Amino acid sequence: MGRMTTRFMILASVLAAGMVVSACSGANVELKGGVFDALGVSGDQNKKRNEPKMANRPGLVIPPSTASLPAPGTAQPTVLAANGEAFPVNPEDAKRLKSADILQRHNTFCEKARQREKIGLAPTIADSPWGSCHQSALRNLTGKDLAGNKAVGAQ
């Protein structure tokens, strides 16, 4: 016989002996111990379980001054949807739209300034109210100009 077969035979005989011994105990098997109690399989399931002691919940927290609360009926700005439903304006979306509008205005201004300089109507490219109109590799890479100012449209 091979080594694996011998080990298998020993393991099978040990398991069979364990099954024979366990069958002799009858139906009065009780599992006792803290682990079995925690699992809920011990024989002491008919005992009354202790209810956990919990402190009473605190009351509602009321602000010290109601003067800072908005008046009833005043709501934040809303947007009217196509079906007539009103939705609150998300401040982040409003900021994003505002920055997109500023970027569009800046790009339009700069394009016109470049055209004016190209055809000779202006000696240099004018700066827009929102920043410089000069193209720069540094600005494209870092989002800032040489002075460290944030470029228009940079996130």
C-alpha positions as CSV (number, residue, x, y, z in Angstrom):
1,M,0.0,0.0,0.0
2,G,1.0,3.5,-0.7
3,R,1.7,6.1,1.9
4,M,-1.4,8.2,0.9
5,T,-3.7,5.1,1.1
6,T,-2.5,4.3,4.6
7,R,-3.2,7.9,5.8
8,F,-6.6,7.8,4.2
9,M,-7.4,4.5,5.9
10,I,-6.3,5.9,9.3
11,L,-8.4,9.1,8.8
12,A,-11.4,7.1,7.7
13,S,-11.2,4.8,10.8
14,V,-10.9,7.8,13.2
15,L,-13.9,9.5,11.6
16,A,-15.9,6.3,11.8
17,A,-15.0,5.7,15.4
18,G,-16.1,9.3,16.2
19,M,-19.4,8.8,14.6
20,V,-20.0,5.5,16.4
21,V,-19.2,7.1,19.8
22,S,-21.4,10.1,19.1
23,A,-24.3,7.9,18.2
24,C,-24.2,6.2,21.6
25,S,-25.1,9.3,23.6
26,G,-28.8,9.4,22.7
27,A,-31.0,12.4,22.3
28,N,-30.2,14.1,25.5
29,V,-27.2,16.0,24.2
30,E,-26.8,19.4,25.8
31,L,-24.2,21.9,24.7
32,K,-22.9,24.0,27.6
33,G,-20.5,26.8,27.7
34,G,-20.3,30.5,26.9
35,V,-19.6,30.0,23.2
36,F,-22.8,27.9,22.8
37,D,-24.8,30.4,24.8
38,A,-23.6,33.2,22.6
39,L,-24.6,31.2,19.5
40,G,-28.0,30.3,21.0
41,V,-27.5,26.6,20.8
42,S,-27.1,25.7,24.4
43,G,-29.7,23.8,26.4
44,D,-30.4,26.9,28.5
45,Q,-32.6,28.5,25.8
46,N,-35.7,28.5,28.0
47,K,-34.1,30.8,30.5
48,K,-35.2,34.4,30.5
49,R,-32.7,36.5,28.7
50,N,-31.4,39.6,30.3
51,E,-32.5,42.8,28.5
52,P,-29.7,45.3,28.1
53,K,-29.9,48.4,30.3
54,M,-29.9,51.5,28.2
55,A,-30.0,55.1,29.2
56,N,-33.0,57.2,28.2
57,R,-32.5,59.1,25.0
58,P,-31.8,62.9,25.4
59,G,-34.4,65.4,24.2
60,L,-34.2,67.4,21.0
61,V,-31.4,70.0,20.7
62,I,-33.0,73.4,20.3
63,P,-30.8,76.3,18.9
64,P,-29.9,78.9,21.5
65,S,-31.4,81.7,19.4
66,T,-34.1,81.4,16.7
67,A,-33.1,84.7,15.2
68,S,-30.6,83.0,12.9
69,L,-33.2,80.6,11.5
70,P,-34.9,81.6,8.1
71,A,-38.4,82.9,8.3
72,P,-41.1,80.4,7.4
73,G,-42.0,80.6,3.8
74,T,-38.7,81.9,2.6
75,A,-37.0,79.3,0.5
76,Q,-33.7,79.0,-1.4
77,P,-33.8,79.8,-5.1
78,T,-35.5,77.2,-7.2
79,V,-35.3,76.2,-10.9
80,L,-38.5,75.5,-12.7
81,A,-38.3,72.2,-14.7
82,A,-39.9,71.6,-18.0
83,N,-42.9,69.8,-16.4
84,G,-43.5,72.6,-14.0
85,E,-41.8,71.1,-10.9
86,A,-39.6,73.4,-8.9
87,F,-36.2,72.1,-7.7
88,P,-33.7,73.9,-5.4
89,V,-30.6,75.3,-7.0
90,N,-27.5,73.4,-6.2
91,P,-24.8,76.0,-5.2
92,E,-22.1,73.8,-6.7
93,D,-23.9,73.6,-10.1
94,A,-24.5,77.4,-10.0
95,K,-20.8,78.0,-9.4
96,R,-19.9,75.6,-12.2
97,L,-22.3,77.3,-14.6
98,K,-21.0,80.7,-13.6
99,S,-17.4,79.7,-14.1
100,A,-18.3,78.2,-17.5
101,D,-20.0,81.5,-18.5
102,I,-16.9,83.5,-17.3
103,L,-14.6,81.1,-19.3
104,Q,-16.7,81.6,-22.4
105,R,-16.7,85.4,-22.0
106,H,-13.0,85.4,-21.5
107,N,-12.3,83.2,-24.5
108,T,-14.6,85.4,-26.7
109,F,-12.9,88.5,-25.5
110,C,-9.4,87.1,-26.1
111,E,-10.3,85.8,-29.6
112,K,-11.5,89.3,-30.6
113,A,-8.3,90.8,-29.0
114,R,-6.1,88.4,-31.0
115,Q,-7.9,89.2,-34.2
116,R,-7.6,93.0,-33.6
117,E,-3.8,92.6,-33.0
118,K,-3.4,90.3,-36.0
119,I,-5.0,92.8,-38.5
120,G,-3.2,95.7,-36.9
121,L,-6.0,97.5,-35.1
122,A,-4.3,97.0,-31.7
123,P,-0.5,97.1,-31.0
124,T,-0.7,94.3,-28.4
125,I,-3.2,91.7,-27.3
126,A,-5.3,93.3,-24.6
127,D,-6.0,91.5,-21.3
128,S,-9.6,90.7,-20.5
129,P,-11.2,91.7,-17.3
130,W,-10.9,88.0,-16.2
131,G,-7.2,87.6,-16.9
132,S,-4.4,87.5,-19.5
133,C,-5.2,86.5,-23.1
134,H,-1.6,85.5,-23.9
135,Q,-1.1,81.8,-24.7
136,S,1.4,80.0,-22.4
137,A,2.6,76.5,-22.0
138,L,3.2,77.1,-18.3
139,R,-0.4,78.1,-17.9
140,N,-1.6,75.1,-19.8
141,L,0.4,72.7,-17.6
142,T,0.0,74.3,-14.2
143,G,-3.2,76.3,-14.4
144,K,-1.3,79.4,-13.2
145,D,0.5,82.2,-14.9
146,L,4.0,83.4,-14.1
147,A,2.7,85.7,-11.3
148,G,1.1,82.6,-9.7
149,N,-2.4,83.8,-10.4
150,K,-5.0,81.1,-11.2
151,A,-5.7,81.0,-14.9
152,V,-9.3,81.5,-16.0
153,G,-11.1,78.2,-16.4
154,A,-8.5,76.3,-14.4
155,Q,-10.0,73.8,-11.9
